Amino acid sequence: MGTVAALPDFDLELGGGKRLRRDDLLGRRTLLYFYAKDDTTGCTLEGREFTALFGDFRAAGIDVYGVSPDSVRSHDRFAAKCDLGIPLISDPDRVLIDALGLWVEKSRYGRTYRGVERSTFLVGATGDVEKEWRAVTAGGHAAAVLEASRSAG
């Protein structure tokens, strides 16, 4: 799937029994980074890098959320274990993941399977997608996104 014009409607769960809807994001820029699985090497690296830059994103007027198909309980354990300061959205039914075309065929050690394509979306205050990064590498991605987000705003 190519470029997305607007963030689709969604209503998903965050930690602490909270829910997040598309309309909750309106009025402020938002960064959604999608990752495959809690507590895996690349996803941990990415989460820690976004956490380290969380204050810089906020200073730039951008809220940051991580999204994966893992459960809220898994997210809570992952965040506590790895000292993540980014709110994590649980999308177990792949509502947002599928809508953005991120459930893709992957291959590892000669085995083919389906999973989340590591991608990031910068969403404007009106819900329109300003910029997207697809099939990214975890290391250094958060810093590159911050720099690009500053120039896009």
N, CA and C of each residue as an Amber inpcrd file, in Angstrom:
protein
   459
   0.8520000  -1.1870000   0.0000000   0.0000000   0.0000000   0.0000000
   0.8880000   1.2360000   0.0000000   0.5100000   2.2550000  -0.7210000
   1.3250000   3.4480000  -0.8460000   0.9890000   4.5040000   0.1840000
   0.9830000   5.7080000  -0.2520000   0.7730000   6.8570000   0.6080000
  -0.6630000   6.8940000   1.1410000  -0.7830000   7.2750000   2.3870000
  -2.0830000   7.3940000   3.0580000  -2.3960000   8.8790000   3.1920000
  -3.5780000   9.3040000   2.7600000  -3.9470000  10.7190000   2.8060000
  -4.3810000  11.1630000   4.1980000  -5.1330000  10.3250000   4.8810000
  -5.6430000  10.6870000   6.2050000  -5.6280000   9.4600000   7.1100000
  -5.4710000   9.7100000   8.3680000  -5.5040000   8.6250000   9.3450000
  -6.9280000   8.0910000   9.4270000  -7.1140000   6.7710000   9.3140000
  -8.4700000   6.2190000   9.3840000  -9.0260000   6.2840000  10.8120000
 -10.3370000   6.1540000  10.9110000 -10.9600000   6.1110000  12.2300000
 -10.4990000   4.8750000  12.9820000 -10.3210000   5.0280000  14.3030000
  -9.9870000   3.8870000  15.1450000 -10.4010000   4.1910000  16.5800000
 -10.5290000   3.1550000  17.3620000 -10.8400000   3.2340000  18.7880000
 -10.1080000   2.0590000  19.4220000  -8.9450000   2.3320000  20.0050000
  -8.0840000   1.2670000  20.5170000  -7.6970000   1.5170000  21.9630000
  -7.1790000   0.4860000  22.5920000  -6.8700000   0.5280000  24.0170000
  -5.4140000   0.9040000  24.2810000  -5.2390000   1.7290000  25.3050000
  -3.9310000   2.0810000  25.8450000  -3.8090000   1.4410000  27.2260000
  -2.6610000   1.5340000  27.8160000  -2.4960000   1.0540000  29.1910000
  -3.3620000   1.8430000  30.1570000  -3.5480000   1.3150000  31.3520000
  -4.3140000   1.9980000  32.3770000  -5.8030000   2.0580000  32.1100000
  -6.3000000   1.1690000  31.2320000  -7.7260000   1.1300000  30.9550000
  -8.2160000   2.2780000  30.0960000  -7.3050000   3.0360000  29.5140000
  -7.6940000   4.1630000  28.6720000  -7.8870000   3.7050000  27.2320000
  -8.6360000   4.5010000  26.4910000  -8.8580000   4.2460000  25.0690000
  -8.3770000   5.4710000  24.3040000  -8.0190000   5.2460000  23.0690000
  -7.5880000   6.3390000  22.2090000  -8.3340000   6.2130000  20.8920000
  -8.9270000   7.3260000  20.4730000  -9.6700000   7.3820000  19.2240000
  -9.0000000   8.3810000  18.2820000  -9.2800000   8.2350000  17.0200000
  -8.7210000   9.1650000  16.0340000  -9.0380000  10.6040000  16.4130000
 -10.2700000  10.8720000  16.8120000 -10.6770000  12.2330000  17.1420000
  -9.9120000  12.8070000  18.3310000  -9.3870000  11.9530000  19.2110000
  -8.5970000  12.4200000  20.3510000  -7.2970000  13.0780000  19.8930000
  -6.8540000  12.7470000  18.6900000  -5.5820000  13.2520000  18.1790000
  -5.7230000  14.5860000  17.4430000  -6.9420000  14.9490000  17.1110000
  -7.1630000  16.1800000  16.3550000  -6.7790000  17.3960000  17.1800000
  -6.2000000  18.3910000  16.5050000  -5.7990000  19.6150000  17.1920000
  -4.3260000  19.6450000  17.5650000  -3.6430000  18.5160000  17.3950000
  -2.2200000  18.4390000  17.7230000  -1.5580000  17.4520000  16.7700000
  -0.3020000  17.6760000  16.4300000   0.4140000  16.7290000  15.5650000
   0.7420000  15.4700000  16.3700000   0.7060000  14.3410000  15.6820000
   0.9120000  13.0490000  16.3360000   1.8240000  12.1830000  15.4850000
   2.6850000  11.4610000  16.1650000   3.5500000  10.4970000  15.4990000
   3.1530000   9.1090000  15.9800000   2.8280000   8.2390000  15.0460000
   2.4990000   6.8470000  15.3510000   3.5940000   5.9760000  14.7530000
   4.3340000   5.2790000  15.6170000   5.3230000   4.3500000  15.0790000
   4.8340000   2.9330000  15.3290000   4.8600000   2.1240000  14.2830000
   4.3450000   0.7590000  14.3100000   5.5140000  -0.2050000  14.3780000
   5.3980000  -1.1640000  15.2750000   6.4630000  -2.1520000  15.4490000
   5.8470000  -3.5350000  15.5890000   6.6610000  -4.5650000  15.3930000
   6.1500000  -5.9330000  15.2940000   5.7500000  -6.5650000  16.6180000
   6.6240000  -6.4760000  17.6260000   6.3750000  -7.2660000  18.8370000
   7.1050000  -6.6800000  20.0290000   6.4160000  -6.6530000  21.1570000
   7.0240000  -6.1960000  22.4060000   8.2250000  -7.0520000  22.7770000
   9.2050000  -6.3990000  23.3700000  10.3550000  -7.0640000  23.9930000
  11.1990000  -7.8880000  23.0180000  11.3070000  -7.4020000  21.7800000
  12.2300000  -7.9930000  20.8150000  13.3410000  -6.9680000  20.5810000
  14.4470000  -7.4050000  20.0630000  15.6350000  -6.5560000  19.9860000
  15.3940000  -5.2390000  19.2630000  14.9370000  -5.2940000  18.0130000
  14.7250000  -4.0730000  17.2360000  13.6380000  -3.1920000  17.8160000
  12.5740000  -3.8020000  18.2790000  11.4470000  -3.0390000  18.8210000
  11.8250000  -2.3680000  20.1450000  12.6560000  -3.0310000  20.9350000
  13.1400000  -2.4350000  22.1760000  14.0400000  -1.2470000  21.8720000
  14.9550000  -1.4120000  20.9290000  15.8410000  -0.3230000  20.5260000
  15.0320000   0.8780000  20.0560000  14.0730000   0.6320000  19.1980000
  13.2460000   1.7110000  18.6730000  12.4690000   2.4020000  19.7890000
  11.8570000   1.6320000  20.6750000  11.1060000   2.2070000  21.7950000
  11.9790000   3.0560000  22.7000000  13.1840000   2.5890000  22.9770000
  14.1100000   3.3550000  23.8200000  14.5540000   4.6400000  23.1320000
  14.7850000   4.5870000  21.8270000  15.1910000   5.7940000  21.1040000
  14.0590000   6.8190000  21.0690000  12.8260000   6.3780000  20.8440000
  11.7070000   7.3200000  20.8810000  11.5050000   7.8670000  22.2940000
  11.7110000   7.0390000  23.3060000  11.6040000   7.5000000  24.6920000
  12.6520000   8.5730000  24.9840000  13.8870000   8.3510000  24.5410000
  14.9630000   9.3130000  24.7860000  14.6710000  10.6680000  24.1420000
  13.9390000  10.6670000  23.0390000  13.6300000  11.9050000  22.3220000
  12.2070000  12.4080000  22.5760000  11.5010000  11.7520000  23.4840000
  10.1050000  12.0790000  23.7480000   9.9270000  13.5630000  24.0770000
  10.7770000  14.1040000  24.9540000  10.6990000  15.5200000  25.3270000
  10.9260000  16.4420000  24.1410000  11.8330000  16.0570000  23.2350000
  12.0930000  16.8540000  22.0420000  10.8830000  16.8490000  21.1060000
  10.2500000  15.6880000  20.9800000   9.0330000  15.6250000  20.1610000
   7.9460000  16.5040000  20.7750000   7.7780000  16.4140000  22.0820000
   6.7440000  17.2150000  22.7570000   7.0280000  18.7040000  22.6000000
   8.3210000  19.0870000  22.7240000   8.7040000  20.4930000  22.5470000
   8.4010000  20.9710000  21.1290000   8.4350000  20.0550000  20.1680000
   8.1070000  20.3810000  18.7810000   6.5990000  20.3170000  18.5230000
   5.8170000  20.0530000  19.5860000   4.3540000  20.0010000  19.4420000
   3.8370000  18.7060000  18.8820000   4.5820000  17.6120000  19.1030000
   4.2080000  16.3200000  18.5350000   4.0470000  15.2820000  19.6490000
   2.8870000  14.6540000  19.6980000   2.6540000  13.5280000  20.6030000
   3.1520000  12.2570000  19.9240000   3.6870000  11.3260000  20.6980000
   4.2480000  10.0910000  20.1350000   3.5770000   8.8790000  20.7720000
   3.2000000   7.9150000  19.9300000   2.6240000   6.6500000  20.3790000
   3.2800000   5.5060000  19.6100000   3.5230000   4.4060000  20.3030000
   3.9370000   3.1730000  19.6570000   2.7050000   2.3080000  19.4490000
   2.6640000   1.5440000  18.3670000   1.5080000   0.6910000  18.0530000
   1.9950000  -0.6870000  17.6330000   1.4180000  -1.7200000  18.2450000
   1.6790000  -3.0980000  17.8060000   0.4340000  -3.9330000  18.0880000
   0.3970000  -5.1550000  17.5570000  -0.7700000  -6.0060000  17.8220000
  -0.7540000  -6.6550000  19.2050000   0.2830000  -6.4150000  20.0050000
   0.3450000  -7.0140000  21.3360000  -0.7420000  -6.4630000  22.2530000
  -1.0590000  -7.2220000  23.2890000  -2.0950000  -6.8340000  24.2500000
  -1.6130000  -5.6890000  25.1400000  -2.5460000  -5.0210000  25.7940000
  -2.2110000  -3.9620000  26.7420000  -1.3410000  -4.5360000  27.8650000
  -1.6620000  -5.7200000  28.3160000  -0.8760000  -6.3560000  29.3850000
   0.5740000  -6.5600000  28.9310000   0.7700000  -7.0260000  27.7090000
   2.1080000  -7.1930000  27.1570000   2.8110000  -5.8390000  27.0560000
   2.0920000  -4.8250000  26.5770000   2.6580000  -3.4730000  26.4790000
   3.1110000  -2.9690000  27.8510000   2.2780000  -3.1670000  28.8570000
   2.6160000  -2.6840000  30.1960000   3.8790000  -3.3550000  30.7240000
   4.0060000  -4.6540000  30.5150000   5.2220000  -5.3780000  30.9490000
   6.4400000  -4.8750000  30.1750000   6.2880000  -4.7260000  28.8780000
   7.3610000  -4.2530000  28.0050000   7.8310000  -2.8630000  28.4350000
   6.8980000  -1.9540000  28.6350000   7.2390000  -0.5830000  29.0240000
   7.9450000  -0.5510000  30.3720000   7.4710000  -1.3380000  31.3230000
   8.0960000  -1.3670000  32.6490000   9.5000000  -1.9690000  32.5830000
   9.6400000  -3.0720000  31.8940000  10.9330000  -3.7640000  31.8000000
  11.9890000  -2.9110000  31.1070000  11.5880000  -2.1840000  30.0700000
  12.5430000  -1.4490000  29.2360000  12.5480000   0.0570000  29.5030000
  11.8410000   0.4880000  30.5650000  11.7750000   1.9110000  30.9320000
  11.3240000   2.7920000  29.7690000  10.2710000   2.3760000  29.0960000
   9.7510000   3.1540000  27.9730000   8.7940000   4.2290000  28.4800000
   8.9320000   5.4130000  27.9450000   8.0670000   6.5190000  28.3400000
   7.0630000   6.8980000  27.2750000   6.9030000   6.0480000  26.2810000
   5.9820000   6.3000000  25.1720000   4.6880000   5.5300000  25.4280000
   3.5360000   6.1820000  25.3090000   2.2930000   5.4150000  25.4120000
   2.2180000   4.3950000  24.2700000   1.7730000   3.1900000  24.6030000
   1.6930000   2.1130000  23.6110000   0.2330000   1.7570000  23.3420000
  -0.1210000   1.7050000  22.0740000  -1.4710000   1.3970000  21.6330000
  -1.5370000  -0.0830000  21.2740000  -2.5560000  -0.7540000  21.7910000
  -2.7770000  -2.1630000  21.4870000  -3.7520000  -2.2790000  20.3200000
  -3.3130000  -2.9750000  19.2600000  -4.1470000  -3.1600000  18.0650000
  -4.2090000  -4.6560000  17.7190000  -4.7550000  -5.4880000  18.6410000
  -4.7360000  -6.9380000  18.4410000  -5.5630000  -7.4150000  17.2430000
  -6.5700000  -6.6610000  16.8660000  -7.3890000  -7.0260000  15.7080000
  -6.8800000  -6.3490000  14.4360000  -5.7810000  -5.6550000  14.5390000
  -5.1050000  -4.9970000  13.4180000  -6.0090000  -3.9990000  12.6880000
  -6.8240000  -3.2810000  13.4420000  -7.7260000  -2.2940000  12.8520000
  -6.9150000  -1.2070000  12.1340000  -6.0060000  -0.5910000  12.8450000
  -5.1830000   0.4740000  12.2750000  -4.0650000  -0.1020000  11.4090000
  -3.4890000  -1.1910000  11.8550000  -2.4020000  -1.8460000  11.1120000
  -2.8720000  -2.2450000   9.7110000  -4.0270000  -2.8750000   9.6070000
  -4.5500000  -3.2800000   8.2990000  -4.9660000  -2.0740000   7.4570000
  -5.5890000  -1.0920000   8.1040000  -6.0500000   0.0920000   7.3700000
  -4.8870000   0.8390000   6.7090000  -3.7080000   0.7530000   7.3130000
  -2.5330000   1.4350000   6.7760000  -1.6720000   0.5240000   5.9060000
  -2.1340000  -0.7180000   5.7130000  -1.4160000  -1.6470000   4.8470000
  -0.1060000  -2.1410000   5.4260000  -0.0470000  -2.2930000   6.7470000
   1.2050000  -2.6560000   7.4120000   1.3190000  -4.1340000   7.7810000
   0.2990000  -4.9390000   7.5000000   0.3680000  -6.3860000   7.7670000
   0.8760000  -7.0170000   6.4770000   2.1450000  -7.3640000   6.4630000
   2.8030000  -7.7680000   5.2210000   3.4860000  -9.1260000   5.3660000
   3.8400000  -9.6880000   4.2080000   4.5970000 -10.9350000   4.2080000
   6.0580000 -10.6100000   4.5110000   6.6240000 -11.3950000   5.4200000
   8.0150000 -11.2170000   5.8300000   8.7240000 -12.5560000   5.7390000
  10.0370000 -12.5120000   5.8210000  10.8110000 -13.7390000   5.7750000
  11.9480000 -13.6530000   6.7750000  12.1530000 -14.7470000   7.5070000
  13.2390000 -14.8030000   8.4850000  13.7450000 -16.2360000   8.5570000
  15.0350000 -16.3770000   8.4280000  15.6710000 -17.7040000   8.4710000
  15.0050000 -18.6750000   7.5050000  14.6440000 -18.1690000   6.3170000
  14.0410000 -19.0070000   5.2940000  12.5690000 -19.3120000   5.4970000
  11.9840000 -18.7860000   6.5560000  10.5700000 -19.0260000   6.8450000
   9.7690000 -17.7740000   6.4890000   8.6760000 -17.9680000   5.7680000
   7.8030000 -16.8570000   5.3890000   6.6320000 -16.7870000   6.3750000
   6.3010000 -15.5670000   6.7820000   5.1920000 -15.3510000   7.7220000
   4.6630000 -13.9390000   7.5040000   3.5660000 -13.6160000   8.1570000
   2.9960000 -12.2750000   8.0650000   3.2170000 -11.5510000   9.3760000
   3.5110000 -10.2610000   9.2720000   3.7480000  -9.4520000  10.4600000
   3.6890000  -7.9690000  10.1330000   3.9360000  -7.1680000  11.1430000
   3.8720000  -5.7130000  11.0160000   5.1340000  -5.1960000  10.3380000
   4.9400000  -4.3760000   9.3140000   6.0560000  -3.6860000   8.6790000
   6.3910000  -2.4630000   9.5430000   7.6260000  -2.4070000  10.0410000
   8.0450000  -1.2910000  10.8950000   7.9070000   0.0080000  10.0950000
   6.9880000   0.8520000  10.5150000   6.6690000   2.0840000   9.7880000
   6.2520000   3.1660000  10.7630000   6.3300000   4.4060000  10.3100000
   5.9970000   5.5560000  11.1470000   5.1880000   6.5500000  10.3280000
   4.2000000   7.1630000  10.9790000   3.3350000   8.1440000  10.3300000
   3.2800000   9.4140000  11.1650000   3.5360000  10.5370000  10.5270000
   3.3700000  11.8390000  11.1540000   2.0200000  12.3710000  10.7100000
   1.1390000  12.5880000  11.6790000  -0.2340000  13.0060000  11.4040000
  -0.4020000  14.4570000  11.8490000  -0.9380000  15.2760000  10.9660000
  -1.1640000  16.6830000  11.2810000  -2.3540000  16.8780000  12.2090000
  -2.5280000  18.0910000  12.6570000  -3.5830000  18.4300000  13.6180000
  -4.9870000  18.1880000  13.0680000  -5.1280000  18.1040000  11.7450000
  -6.4440000  17.8690000  11.1310000  -6.6930000  16.3960000  10.8340000
  -5.7050000  15.5350000  11.1380000  -5.8590000  14.1030000  10.8920000
  -5.2750000  13.6480000   9.5640000  -4.7320000  14.5890000   8.7820000
  -4.0890000  14.2350000   7.5150000  -2.6680000  13.7480000   7.7660000
  -2.2540000  12.7410000   7.0370000  -0.8980000  12.2240000   7.1660000
   0.0530000  13.1710000   6.4390000   0.9820000  13.7700000   7.1970000
   1.9520000  14.7080000   6.6300000   3.1320000  13.9790000   5.9920000
   3.5480000  12.8970000   6.6320000   4.7150000  12.1670000   6.1410000
   4.6440000  10.7430000   6.6560000   5.1700000   9.8240000   5.8710000
   5.2270000   8.4290000   6.3210000   6.5800000   7.8360000   5.9720000
   7.0120000   6.9440000   6.8330000   8.2480000   6.1940000   6.6520000
   7.8640000   4.7240000   6.7140000   8.1530000   3.9650000   5.6710000
   7.7770000   2.5480000   5.6260000   9.0160000   1.6690000   5.5700000
   8.8770000   0.4920000   6.1360000   9.9360000  -0.5200000   6.1160000
  11.2610000   0.0600000   6.6110000  11.2240000   0.6840000   7.7850000
  12.4100000   1.3450000   8.3310000  13.2500000   0.3960000   9.1800000
  14.4730000   0.8130000   9.4280000  15.3710000   0.1240000  10.3460000
  15.2520000   0.8240000  11.6930000  15.2370000   0.0540000  12.7710000
  14.9980000   0.6010000  14.1030000  16.0660000   1.6060000  14.5470000
  17.3180000   1.2370000  14.4650000  18.3930000   2.0720000  14.9760000
  18.5230000   3.3890000  14.2440000  18.4520000   4.5010000  14.9780000
  18.5910000   5.8260000  14.4030000  17.3180000   6.3920000  13.7950000
  16.2780000   5.5900000  13.7260000  15.0360000   6.0230000  13.0810000
  14.3860000   7.1810000  13.8440000  14.3240000   7.1180000  15.1530000
  13.6530000   8.1590000  15.9410000  14.2920000   9.5280000  15.7040000
  15.6180000   9.5940000  15.6850000  16.3120000  10.8690000  15.4610000
  16.0260000  11.4000000  14.0550000  16.0110000  10.5240000  13.0570000
  15.7260000  10.9350000  11.6830000  14.2970000  11.4640000  11.5700000
  13.3640000  10.8160000  12.2500000  11.9700000  11.2460000  12.2190000
  11.8140000  12.6000000  12.9100000  12.5030000  12.7910000  14.0330000
  12.4250000  14.0740000  14.7330000  12.9130000  15.2050000  13.8330000
  14.0350000  15.0090000  13.2020000  14.5910000  16.0410000  12.3070000
  13.6240000  16.3290000  11.1610000  13.1190000  15.3060000  10.5180000
  12.1880000  15.4890000   9.4020000  10.8770000  16.1260000   9.8680000
  10.4300000  15.7890000  11.0710000   9.1740000  16.3380000  11.6120000
   9.3010000  17.8260000  11.9020000  10.4620000  18.2170000  12.3610000
  10.6880000  19.6530000  12.6260000  10.6250000  20.4540000  11.3330000
  11.2200000  19.9140000  10.2730000  11.2340000  20.6480000   9.0110000
   9.8740000  20.5830000   8.3080000   9.0830000  19.5430000   8.5940000
   7.7520000  19.4070000   7.9900000   6.7300000  20.3060000   8.6560000
   7.0100000  20.7120000   9.8920000   6.0340000  21.5100000  10.6330000
   6.2410000  22.9420000  10.3810000
